[in-house]
Amino acid sequence: MPRVSKKTGRNYQLAKQNLGQIFDNLPDPIFVTDRHGNILLSNSTTALTLDISLDQLLKSNVRDLVNKGYYTKSYALEAAEKKCVVKGELTTKLNIKQMSTSTPIMDEEGNVVLVLTTGRLAEALEKGMSSEELESVNRRKREIEYLRSYVLDKDSIVAESKAMKQLLLQAHVVAQTDSSVVLYGESGTGKEILAKYLHRHSKRSAEAFIAVNCATLPEHLVESELFGYEKGAFTGASADGKIGLFEAAHRGTLFLDEIAELPLPLQAKLLRVLETHEVRRLGSHVDRRLDFRLIAATHKDLQKMTQEGTFRADLFYRLNVIPVQIPPLRERPADIIALALNFFEKFKKKYGLEIQMSAETLDSLQKHNWPGNVRELRNVVERLVINSLQNYSSEDIDMEHQMLGSITQGNYLQAASYSGTLKEVIKSVEKQYIYQVLNECGGRMGEAADKLGIYRTVLYRKLKAIEQEI
Ligand SMILES: Nc1ncnc2c1ncn2[C@@H]1O[C@H](COP(=O)(O)OP(=O)(O)OP(=O)(O)O)[C@@H](O)[C@H]1O
């Protein structure tokens, strides 16, 4: 027997503990069963080729999977029975062909204890397929590769609903192009996170992602912020001059949030930049050549605005090359629990808590209609975690019902319990009141700002500041 050093032993233990993660990093399907075909370990790729969740897969038996049509056949059982390596082709429910190899692992007495099965998606391509079949397999492979990267990407977008999964697939394809994109969706649906995703998955990912909120740029500074200026271009300008946001986005991605709020004269200037790929800083005579990808976002109907004359039609057609509509959270209920649990994990870590969410809590979250969309959900979950911190110290906390009653009624103020300095309490009340009003206004920013008696731009700033606290 080879001697194992202490260090190697520790590393072996580490590798064993992290086997699930190691599996998940493999691009091809892989799973381990016991000799009866019960799946003990697998990876996301395998689950994706079958169109089921990894959790579901880990509760399955290969014989059942074959009976239910997820696989045309199983080599794992054959390998367990014959006690030798068995190879062959099979097709999954998603019509993905793969070469499968099942290897039995035996104990000292020659009994099969485990079977390791690996699938090779690539080998199927060598099997003389028609060009249509090949294209379909290739498409599937790209989708799986992308979905895998999304599953493995910790900061990725949560997408459990069919609508969001499809949208992410579309986004993955769109990311590879350089065309302008307009992201449409209510406030808090995830337009910015999707814009970042498009950038991260594009060939420009190593360059800057510059986000500009057209609604919060002070009107008198919009032009100088976007175009930059030369030394002493105007009173109050910095002596050294300044590069504009267009220039800052050179080679990268420029994200223009709330594009509908861009004043008409600036719309004309933006159009010129997009058509000529050149910007001229204020006070300069030199045009600078730029190359950036533009992603715009809005919760408004730009096409309607062109008919009303508040948005330039030529700019609209220039921007709207790829329109992407993000559905409100209430229309994709399958995402609610996944998002809630995802945020719950993050906040638990942030506040160093070991707690669990009760089924009742999840049920209440599921029933709410989320006018403030994902942003509202995230804030509610944070409050749940903070409340548990204040009210309990035990390990397994059942989230209190009163709190959830207040969520479903939209009455946020009663739910609060305060502590800290006056400044902290005021901030906390402000945050909760803003959410209450947003809730009452069905997430409509303008209406909420009116009700709060503040400018829309101020409301945006406050919401962004709340987000950055996390
Ligand atoms: N699918 C998602 N998965 C994980 N987090 C999400 C998802 N969608 C939105 N979020 C989170 O919700 C919050 C709001 O999202 P985001 O800022 O992208 O929305 P938005 O549509 O751009 O809002 P606004 O129009 O008000 O600027 C952010 O913290 C974002 O990270």
The ligand as an SDF file (V2000), in Angstrom:
LIG
                    3D

 31 33  0  0  0  0  0  0  0  0999 V2000
  -32.9190   37.5490  -11.5960 N   0  0  0  0  0  0  0  0  0  0  0  0
  -32.2280   38.1260  -10.6090 C   0  0  0  0  0  0  0  0  0  0  0  0
  -31.3640   37.4060   -9.8730 N   0  0  0  0  0  0  0  0  0  0  0  0
  -30.6890   37.9480   -8.8310 C   0  0  0  0  0  0  0  0  0  0  0  0
  -30.8240   39.2310   -8.4550 N   0  0  0  0  0  0  0  0  0  0  0  0
  -31.6680   40.0070   -9.1620 C   0  0  0  0  0  0  0  0  0  0  0  0
  -32.4060   39.4980  -10.2650 C   0  0  0  0  0  0  0  0  0  0  0  0
  -33.1560   40.4970  -10.7880 N   0  0  0  0  0  0  0  0  0  0  0  0
  -32.9000   41.5780  -10.0510 C   0  0  0  0  0  0  0  0  0  0  0  0
  -32.0160   41.3000   -9.0640 N   0  0  0  0  0  0  0  0  0  0  0  0
  -31.5410   42.2170   -8.0180 C   0  0  0  0  0  0  0  0  0  0  0  0
  -32.6370   43.0880   -7.7350 O   0  0  0  0  0  0  0  0  0  0  0  0
  -32.1930   44.4260   -7.5820 C   0  0  0  0  0  0  0  0  0  0  0  0
  -32.8500   45.3120   -8.6400 C   0  0  0  0  0  0  0  0  0  0  0  0
  -32.3640   44.9260   -9.9270 O   0  0  0  0  0  0  0  0  0  0  0  0
  -31.8980   45.9960  -11.0310 P   0  0  0  0  0  0  0  0  0  0  0  0
  -31.2560   47.1950  -10.4090 O   0  0  0  0  0  0  0  0  0  0  0  0
  -31.1180   45.2570  -12.0620 O   0  0  0  0  0  0  0  0  0  0  0  0
  -33.3380   46.3880  -11.5760 O   0  0  0  0  0  0  0  0  0  0  0  0
  -33.7350   47.5020  -12.6440 P   0  0  0  0  0  0  0  0  0  0  0  0
  -34.8020   46.9110  -13.4760 O   0  0  0  0  0  0  0  0  0  0  0  0
  -32.4970   47.9990  -13.3340 O   0  0  0  0  0  0  0  0  0  0  0  0
  -34.3380   48.6310  -11.7030 O   0  0  0  0  0  0  0  0  0  0  0  0
  -34.5020   50.2130  -12.0280 P   0  0  0  0  0  0  0  0  0  0  0  0
  -35.3250   50.3080  -13.2870 O   0  0  0  0  0  0  0  0  0  0  0  0
  -35.2500   50.7190  -10.8330 O   0  0  0  0  0  0  0  0  0  0  0  0
  -33.1230   50.7690  -12.1670 O   0  0  0  0  0  0  0  0  0  0  0  0
  -30.6800   44.3900   -7.7160 C   0  0  0  0  0  0  0  0  0  0  0  0
  -30.1280   44.2690   -6.4240 O   0  0  0  0  0  0  0  0  0  0  0  0
  -30.4230   43.1240   -8.5050 C   0  0  0  0  0  0  0  0  0  0  0  0
  -29.1620   42.5960   -8.2180 O   0  0  0  0  0  0  0  0  0  0  0  0
  1  2  1  0
  2  3  1  0
  2  7  2  0
  3  4  2  0
  4  5  1  0
  5  6  2  0
  6  7  1  0
  6 10  1  0
  7  8  1  0
  8  9  2  0
  9 10  1  0
 10 11  1  0
 11 12  1  0
 11 30  1  0
 12 13  1  0
 13 14  1  0
 13 28  1  0
 14 15  1  0
 15 16  1  0
 16 17  2  0
 16 18  1  0
 16 19  1  0
 19 20  1  0
 20 21  2  0
 20 22  1  0
 20 23  1  0
 23 24  1  0
 24 25  2  0
 24 26  1  0
 24 27  1  0
 28 29  1  0
 28 30  1  0
 30 31  1  0
M  END
$$$$
